[in-house]
Amino acid sequence: MMAATGLFGFYLGRRSASQSKSWRQRTRRPVLARRAVGLLALVAVSQLQRSAQQRLTSRRG
C-alpha cells in the first residue's frame, strides 16, 4: 500500500512538473487552498494507515 501511494505521488509530481507556471500562478489563493486540502488528505491517509497497522499488530499479540 505504501509503495502504491509513493508511486502515485511520484506520478502526480511528474505531471505537475511538466507544466511550467509562474510564481504568481502557483501562489494564488485557490491553488494554495487545493494544495492545503491535498496535504490534509495525505495526513489523514497516513493516520489511517498507522491506526490500521496498530490494530493489526495488537490482534496478533
C-alpha positions in Angstrom: 0.0 0.0 0.0 2.8 2.4 0.9 4.6 1.6 -2.4 1.4 2.3 -4.4 0.9 5.6 -2.6 4.6 6.5 -3.2 4.3 5.7 -6.9 1.0 7.7 -7.2 2.7 10.7 -5.6 5.7 10.4 -7.9 3.3 10.2 -10.9 1.5 13.3 -9.8 4.8 15.1 -9.2 5.9 14.3 -12.7 2.7 15.5 -14.2 2.8 18.8 -12.3 6.5 19.3 -13.1 5.7 19.2 -16.9 3.6 22.4 -16.6 5.8 25.4 -16.1 3.8 28.1 -14.2 5.0 31.4 -12.9 5.4 32.1 -9.2 2.2 34.1 -9.1 0.2 31.4 -10.7 1.5 28.8 -8.2 0.7 31.0 -5.1 -2.9 32.1 -6.0 -5.4 31.6 -3.2 -7.4 28.8 -4.9 -4.2 26.9 -5.8 -2.9 27.2 -2.2 -6.3 26.0 -0.9 -6.2 23.0 -3.2 -2.6 22.2 -2.0 -3.7 22.5 1.6 -6.6 20.1 1.1 -4.3 17.7 -0.6 -1.8 17.9 2.3 -4.6 17.3 4.8 -5.8 14.3 2.8 -2.3 12.9 2.8 -2.0 13.4 6.6 -5.4 11.7 7.1 -4.4 8.7 5.0 -1.2 8.4 6.9 -3.0 8.5 10.2 -5.5 5.8 9.0 -2.6 3.6 7.8 -0.9 3.9 11.2 -4.1 3.1 13.2 -4.8 0.1 10.9 -1.2 -1.1 11.4 -1.5 -0.8 15.1 -4.8 -2.7 15.2 -3.3 -5.5 13.1 -0.3 -5.8 15.4 -2.4 -5.7 18.6 -4.6 -8.5 17.3 -1.5 -10.7 16.7 -0.1 -10.1 20.1 
